[in-house]
Amino acid sequence: MSSKQRREAALAAARDTVRPEPAPSGEGWPLALIARTRALWESLEGKYGFWDHGFEVFASPVPPGASLVIVGEHPVGGADAFDLARASVVPARHSYLDAAGLGPTRMREAFRSLGHEAALMGSVKTYANSFRSESLAQWRTTNVPERQYMEKLSLTSLRTTIERLGPLLVLCEGMEALQRTLKLFPGAAPTTVAVASGSRRAYCRTTVEGGMTLAAIIDPVSPQTSEADWEAALPVLARDLAVLR
């Protein structure tokens, strides 16, 4: 069997394991997305080196009609921090309430300083890629044929989340997350509205179908994002958050 045939067979097996049927109506759709992700993850046991790092679809409750959706690139962490039982249900508590680490701390402090802490606590935190790894660099080493389907399934979950909630603002954490999310909105072309040091993009924004704002803030998780870079984005973020009141 050729490498192309092996790849096609692996993708067919993944599709057979988890068929992307429409999420159910009503309040059960978040659990349906989690169950679908878990089923694909279970089918891949032993097929990539950090499989035991698991998955995470939501890092917050999913209140109906949430006006803000925050999209991370993907959940990070080691196998010792993965709890299958916890990952298999919708969280009862927003991870940004007390999560440690650079990213959550920056987000908490930014929303608090801008007077929008309630918007952060009422937001839905999800991911462009629901499968966990230690870092984006490690994820890029996932050289298995199923990777394409893992990423596609994750974007399907993100699409469903955005469509079901109908938020006013989708805020991507970092430009990598934005690039993935843009696949859901063909033709959208965000404009850079704030620039950090070294001509790095600090904040981008565009308006998509239905009048929703799709924005991205410079990666709060990255140690390469200096405090000056981060501060450059906050005035623009404040203007976007003002419409959520």
C-alpha positions in Angstrom: 0.0 0.0 0.0 1.4 3.4 -1.0 1.8 6.3 1.5 -1.2 8.1 -0.2 -3.4 5.0 0.2 -2.4 4.6 3.9 -3.2 8.2 4.5 -6.6 7.9 2.8 -7.4 4.7 4.8 -6.5 6.4 8.1 -8.7 9.4 7.3 -11.6 7.0 6.3 -11.2 5.2 9.6 -11.3 8.5 11.5 -14.5 9.5 9.7 -16.1 6.2 10.4 -15.3 6.5 14.1 -16.7 10.0 14.5 -19.2 11.1 11.8 -19.6 14.9 11.9 -23.4 14.8 12.3 -25.1 18.1 13.1 -25.1 18.9 16.8 -28.6 18.5 18.4 -30.9 21.4 19.0 -31.6 22.7 22.4 -29.2 22.8 25.3 -27.4 19.5 24.6 -25.1 20.7 21.8 -22.0 21.5 23.9 -22.0 18.0 25.3 -22.5 16.6 21.8 -19.3 18.5 20.7 -17.4 17.2 23.6 -18.6 13.6 23.1 -17.6 13.8 19.4 -14.1 15.1 20.2 -13.6 12.4 22.9 -14.7 9.6 20.5 -12.1 10.7 17.9 -9.4 11.1 20.6 -10.1 7.6 21.9 -9.9 6.1 18.4 -6.3 7.6 18.1 -4.8 5.9 21.2 -1.1 5.2 20.6 -1.1 6.9 17.2 0.8 10.0 18.2 3.4 10.6 20.9 1.4 12.8 23.2 -2.0 11.2 22.9 -2.3 11.0 26.7 -2.3 14.8 26.9 -6.0 14.5 25.9 -8.4 17.1 24.7 -10.5 20.1 25.9 -13.4 21.7 24.0 -14.5 24.3 26.5 -12.7 26.0 29.4 -15.8 27.7 30.7 -19.5 27.3 31.1 -21.5 27.7 27.9 -24.4 30.1 28.8 -27.0 30.5 26.0 -26.6 33.8 24.1 -23.1 34.6 25.4 -22.0 37.9 23.8 -18.3 37.1 23.9 -16.5 34.0 22.7 -12.7 33.8 23.3 -10.8 31.5 21.0 -7.4 30.1 22.1 -5.1 28.4 19.6 -5.3 25.1 21.5 -5.2 23.8 25.1 -1.8 23.2 26.4 -0.5 21.1 29.3 1.1 17.7 30.1 -0.6 14.3 30.5 -0.5 14.7 34.3 -2.8 17.7 34.1 -5.4 15.9 31.9 -8.5 14.7 33.6 -10.8 12.7 31.3 -13.8 13.0 33.5 -13.5 16.8 33.7 -12.8 17.1 30.0 -16.0 15.1 29.2 -18.4 17.6 30.7 -19.1 21.3 30.3 -17.1 23.2 33.0 -19.1 24.7 35.8 -16.5 27.4 36.4 -14.7 29.7 34.0 -11.0 28.7 33.9 -10.0 32.4 33.9 -11.4 33.0 37.4 -8.2 31.6 39.0 -6.1 29.9 36.4 -2.3 30.4 36.8 0.0 31.2 33.9 0.9 34.1 31.8 -2.1 34.0 29.4 -4.9 33.8 32.0 -3.2 36.4 34.2 -2.9 38.9 31.4 -6.5 38.4 30.3 -7.8 38.7 33.8 -5.8 41.8 34.6 -6.7 43.4 31.2 -10.4 42.9 31.5 -10.3 44.1 35.1 -8.3 47.2 34.3 -10.7 48.0 31.4 -13.8 47.6 33.6 -15.0 44.6 31.8 -14.3 41.8 34.2 -18.0 40.7 34.1 -17.7 40.3 30.3 -14.7 38.0 30.8 -16.5 35.9 33.4 -19.6 35.6 31.2 -17.6 34.7 28.1 -17.3 31.3 26.5 -13.7 30.1 26.2 -13.0 27.6 23.5 -10.3 26.6 21.0 -9.6 26.5 17.3 -8.0 23.1 18.0 -9.4 21.0 20.8 -6.5 18.5 21.1 -4.0 19.2 23.9 -0.2 19.3 23.7 2.6 20.8 25.7 2.9 23.6 23.1 2.1 24.7 19.6 5.6 23.5 18.6 4.8 20.0 19.9 1.5 20.0 18.1 3.2 20.7 14.8 5.2 17.5 15.2 1.9 15.5 15.0 2.8 13.7 11.8 -0.1 11.3 11.7 -2.6 11.2 8.8 -5.5 11.9 11.3 -4.1 15.3 12.2 -6.0 16.8 9.3 -9.3 15.4 10.5 -8.5 16.4 14.2 -8.1 20.0 13.1 -11.2 19.8 10.8 -13.3 18.4 13.6 -12.1 21.1 16.0 -13.1 23.9 13.5 -16.5 22.2 13.1 -17.0 22.5 16.8 -15.9 26.1 16.8 -18.3 26.9 14.0 -21.2 25.3 15.9 -20.3 27.2 19.0 -20.3 30.5 17.2 -23.5 29.8 15.3 -25.4 28.6 18.3 -24.4 31.5 20.6 -24.5 34.3 18.1 -21.9 36.5 19.9 -21.3 40.1 19.3 -17.5 39.6 19.6 -15.3 36.7 18.8 -11.8 37.4 20.3 -8.9 35.2 19.2 -5.9 34.9 21.5 -3.0 35.3 19.1 -2.7 35.5 15.3 -2.4 31.7 14.9 -5.8 31.3 16.4 -7.1 34.0 14.1 -5.8 32.3 11.0 -7.5 29.1 12.0 -10.8 30.9 12.8 -10.7 32.8 9.5 -11.3 29.5 7.7 -14.9 29.7 8.9 -15.3 33.1 7.3 -14.0 32.9 3.7 -13.2 36.3 2.3 -12.8 38.0 5.7 -9.7 40.2 5.8 -9.0 41.7 9.2 -7.4 45.1 9.4 -4.5 45.7 11.8 -5.7 48.5 14.1 -2.9 48.4 16.7 0.8 47.7 16.2 3.3 46.5 18.8 7.1 46.9 18.9 8.9 45.6 15.8 5.8 46.2 13.7 4.1 43.1 15.2 0.4 43.1 15.0 -1.1 43.9 18.4 -4.8 43.9 17.5 -6.7 43.0 14.3 -10.4 43.4 13.6 -13.0 42.7 10.9 -16.8 42.6 10.7 -18.3 39.3 9.4 -21.7 38.0 8.6 -24.5 39.2 10.8 -22.5 42.2 12.0 -20.3 40.1 14.4 -16.9 41.5 15.2 -14.0 39.0 14.7 -10.9 40.3 16.4 -7.5 39.0 17.5 -5.2 40.3 20.2 -1.5 39.7 20.3 -0.8 36.3 21.9 -1.2 36.7 25.7 0.4 33.3 26.3 3.6 33.9 24.4 6.6 35.1 26.5 7.7 37.0 23.4 4.8 39.4 24.0 6.2 42.1 26.1 4.2 44.2 28.4 4.5 47.1 26.0 3.2 44.9 23.2 0.3 43.9 25.3 -0.5 47.4 26.4 -0.6 48.6 22.8 -3.7 46.4 22.2 -5.8 47.3 25.2 -7.3 50.6 24.1 -8.7 48.9 21.0 -9.9 46.0 22.9 -11.7 48.4 25.2 -13.6 49.9 22.3 -14.7 46.4 21.1 -15.8 45.4 24.6 -17.9 48.6 25.0 -20.5 47.2 22.7 -21.1 44.2 25.1 -22.6 46.4 27.9 
